[in-house]
């Protein structure tokens, strides 16, 4: 928080408390296994696909505990802030950043729904991966789906307080 914000009494940004969870979420999405073993395209699009998949799994875990719902909103805000920074860094101008962010949030919402609806069903999750993940030639939606289920199981084993601290069970 800036000096001016503190001076005006706006206080500490509560999103800062979720930075460890955001970093852990990005780490899940950047797991080298997805790219080396499953054949996810190691491109901007492929990495975005996997970070949004990891974020969807984290948000799905958070929505099951009432005390984690409000922090899930702040985690989503961190995602938006990060995407805003990435867009600006890649040269997208101020005039169209909002439009791009709107599109990215729509994509994130669609993926959240796809993974929520299909995580438990093997074939359906593979289909969701096929629709939502950029794969290299020979990439395996089944491999990605298996790894996503493993991550979801780890998240299920993670206590709420640990999750908020970015400590995800192994």
N, C-alpha and C positions, 0 to 999 in steps of 0.2 A: 504494500500500500504506500502510496506516495506521501511525502511530507504534507502536501496540501490536503489530502484526504484525512490524514490524522488531525490536522489543524481544524478542519471543519467537523470533526467528530464522526466521520464516516466509519472509523474503526478498521479493524483487520478484515481482509477479504476472506470469507469462510471457505472459499474454494481452495485456498492454499492448503487447508488441512487435508484435502483429497489428492494433492499432488502425488503422494506415494502410490495411491491406488491407480491414478492415471498412468504413472510410469510403469507400474506392474502390468496394467492392461495392454499398453503398447508393447511391452516385452513379450507378453503372451502372443500377440499378433505377429511379432517379428521372430518368433521361434524358428530357427534355421531348419528344423524338421519339415515345416510346411513347404519350404522352397526346395530343399535338397532331396527329400524323400517323397513328398506328395506331388511335387511338380507345380506348385503355385508359381505363377510368373513373378520373377524378381524384378518388378517394375513398379513405378509409382502406383499404377492401378492395382496391381497384385498386393502390394503392401497395404494400400487403403482397404482393399477387400478384407484382408486378414485382421487389420486393426478394428474395423467395424464389426467383424465376426466376434472377435474377443470382447469388444465393448458390449455387444448384444448379449453375450453369455453372462458378463458381469452384471449388466442391468437386469437381466432375467433373474439372476440370483438375488439381487437387491430388492426386487419388487415383491418377493415372498416374505419379507420381514418389514412390518410397518415402520420400525424405527430407521430403516435404511432407505425408505422411499424419498424423503427429502434430500439426503445426501446424493441419491442417484441423479437428482435434477442438477446438483452442482457438478457432478462428474460429467454429465452431458454438456454443461456449460464449458468445462475444460476442453472437451472434445471440440466444441465450436471455436473456442479461442485458439486451439492448436491448428485447426483447419484454416482459420482466418489467417494466422501467421504463415502457414505453408503456402496458401494462395498468394499472399502478398509477396512472399519470398520468391515465388516462381514467376512473378511479374504481372499478376492480375491486378488491374487498376482499381482504385477506390470505388469508381462508379459502378462496377459490376461485381464486386466482392459479395455484396448482399445477395445478388441473384445466384451466384455460385454456391454460397452457403445454404441458401434455401433448397437448392437442388441436392446438396450433400445431406442435408437433414432429412429430406424426403427419402433418399436412398437409405439412410440409416434407419428410418422408421420402417421402411419396407423390409429390410433385413432383420430387424428386431422381430417383426411379425412372422417372417419366414422361419426363423430359428425357433421362436416360441412355439409355433404350430407343428414343427417337424422334428424337433430334437429327439423325441422319444421313438420315432418311427424310422428304422434304418434306411429303407429305400427312399422315403420322402426327404430325409435329410440329405442324402446324396443328390437328389434332384434339386434341392434348394442350393446346395453347393455348386452344382453345375450352372444354375442360373445366376449366382451371385459372386462367384470367385473366378478371377482371371487365371486360367491354367496354361502352362506351357504345353507344347505338343507332347502327348503321352502322360500328362498330369492325371492324377487319380482322385476323382471326387470321393470315392470310398475311403481313401487314405485321409483326406481332409476331414471327412465326416467322423471317422474313428477318432482322430486327434481332437476334434471339437468336443466329442462326447467325453473324452478323457479330461479335458479342461473343465467341462461342466461338472463332472464328478469331483474334481479337485475343489471347485468353487462350492459345491454342496457340502464338502467336508470342512470348509473354512467357517469359523465362527465370525459373526457379524463384526465384532470389534477388530479382529485380525484383518478382515477384508478392508475395512476403512483405513487401516494402516498400510495396506498393500502387501500384507503377508498372506499369500495364498498357499494352502496346503499342498503338499507334494503327493 
